Amino acid sequence: MSTSSVSKGCFVFKPSAKKKKTLSLEDHFIHGCEGADESKTRFNLCQDLWDQIKTDTELLQDELNTKILDSLLDFTRKCSSTRQHSDWASHMRASEIPTAALVLGVNVPDHDMTFQSLSELLRQSVTPHVASVQAKECGALKHLIKRVLERLLGTDVTVDDDEEEETEQPSAPLHKSVHCSLSTLCDWYTMNTKKSYSLTPGKKRSSPVKDDLQQPPIVIIFKDLEAFNARVLQDFILICSRYIERLPLMFIFGIATSPSTIQHMLPHSVSSLLCIELFQSLSCTQHLATVIDKLILTTHFPFKLNGKVMQVLISIFLYHDFSVRNFIKGVQLALLEHFHSQPLSVLCCRKKEALLNVMQLGHRDLEKIRQLPSFKRYVEKQEPQQQEPLLTDDTHLKEVCRRLIKDLHKYHKHYYPTLRCLHTLTSSLPRYPLGKQIRELHLICLEKNVWENEEYQSAMKLLKMLAKDELISLLKKCAEILQHSKSKKMKSALLLLEAMLAKFKQLDTVVAEPPPPAEESITSPVKNLQKKMDLFQLQKALLEMNESRRSKKLSPFEVLRNEALQFIDSLVQSHLSPPESQTLYEVCYYSSSATVRRHLNAAPRTSIQAALNSPFYYLQNDRLKSEDGSVSNAAPDICIVYKLHLECGRLINLFDWLEAFATVVSAAEGNDPDSDSFGKVDDVKHARFIRAVSELEFLGFIKSTKQKTDHVARITWGGC
């Protein structure tokens, strides 16, 4: 469409009837699918699995935080009740504000979930007046008071520009505006409590329990105490102490590092106005162990992670953020990638659904099954007459796949109880040969046969050195684990283990046999050693001693102990083989650790440097193509400035840098190199250069220096 007009004007073009088709979420799961139905099935399975994982995670989070949250609720109730019943002076001074110092640990991304649960519980059972504030929104005192009032009153609070600065003393009138002051909060609180606290004529005063509800406390939660401006926090506490007789204020400090943070941020004159009680939350490592135990090492979720992906997620947790929330996000990413990239993920579901989905597979999907490495190994192990139907007959292949899917689910039912039994036996051994946490043992089992490791052999030797009471106690714990399994093999293993425990119990009732006489205990080879003999006779005597020791009769306990350990060893070798040994394991296990690492453990400096060195890789502009690592003069200004700064040493002369930039830009504009204006610095080029240099400084490649006023310092590698 085109228009022609003598004067300027505004022309409206109606859109055509054809609209661009928007892709639904299901359409993104069409990779490798034969039809839309299969794509929708994969999407629904992925969504259902994630909803289930999310629900279980939230329930688990609530269970883990139950103890600390209940303690905080009791603290707020106790402080409120103390104030209501006029016992305030006996417990704390009139100017003291009850304060809970909640130490949550360095896993800062997980704190939001804890504070959200705490706020909801406080509103449900203690008080409706709860306000949560963060440091990033409270840079000044007036902003802190404004946020507190907005969250408590539920309305917008205006702050006049003529208000005094927050650096003044609290005794002075800090706020000229009536709307943004604690006196406004006092009036609002008095009006709200007067409605519920007024007594009906002719009726007695309500009970103390009702009084607590009629004058609920005002709880202010500081989510990230370390990030707050110390001066702002001090002034706010001083102001609140002036209103403590009119407002039942309570503080909750969210601390990530140590309780000593309060002493470092607040002087004694301010901290003495707080009545502080310390609360310690569950450690993030214990939280992770529970999450892995309840969500990963279970048969409730058919989706699994292989050893390398598990190692990436655990490494990010241990060496980066200690965040269980980010760990679960990593599991979500792996789940999404698995269902998006693996067409056979339609079989990654519960056994009944998987058996039905097998019968719905088309010829293209069955060919993908034939291309799986685990299925190829399965075919190679079969007899020649059985291999041909597997490779040619689709109906026969479906029946075989149904049986293989059943075997895969049975494998998981046997794997996890056996893993827990082995962890129970070895987690308390000296030096932890198979790891202290069950996740460490799980990673070992995912890599290769655990019974072939030297650590496993040393663990079995250490188990033989346990006392009878210790061994019996560990075997009883194994029996409790096997009791929760519904598998027939695990139930039969439980019966054998219980029989062994009954034999151990019978040992206490059997009368111990008297030890052999001292004369008989000294064997003839030992007597011979006391005589003079040559080297040949000595060797013969030592061999006889060794044989006599081997033929020594074992005690009843040693016999039972060896029998029990042989039983555990047979259980391990039968059910703890790696997942890669199972046919069709690819449909349930996600194995692309590189993808997870690239998304979760990104390297921004590497990406930035690649973009500055090779802008064509990101912009895909043919004019930016270059060879030998050079940058085209048509590249963005920041790329040109970056390339020029690589040719300089540690200190860069800004004027020389500007002249080189102007020369390159003039060549890009097509100016004649022989002209007088070529390479001259004008206002536009100067502004472009300053902007590019500022961007480089923001990215951390250069910084200003006091050594020379017209120079900047280079702070990256490669300088002279």
PyMOL commands that set and color helices and strands:
alter all, ss='L'
color gray80, all
select helices_A, chain A and resi 26-29+36-64+66-84+88-91+108-125+135-137+141-153+182-197+208-214+225-227+230-242+260-265+268-271+284-296+307-321+324-341+343-347+351-359+363-370+373-381+384-392+394-426+438-447+450-452+454-463+468-483+488-507+518-521+524-529+535-550+556-575+579-581+585-587+593-600+604-613+615-619+622-624+637-645+654-668+683-699
alter helices_A, ss='H'
color red, helices_A
select strands_A, chain A and resi 97-103+130-133+218-222+249-255+274-280+304-305+589-590+651-653+702-704+711-714
alter strands_A, ss='S'
color yellow, strands_A
deselect
rebuild
show_as cartoon
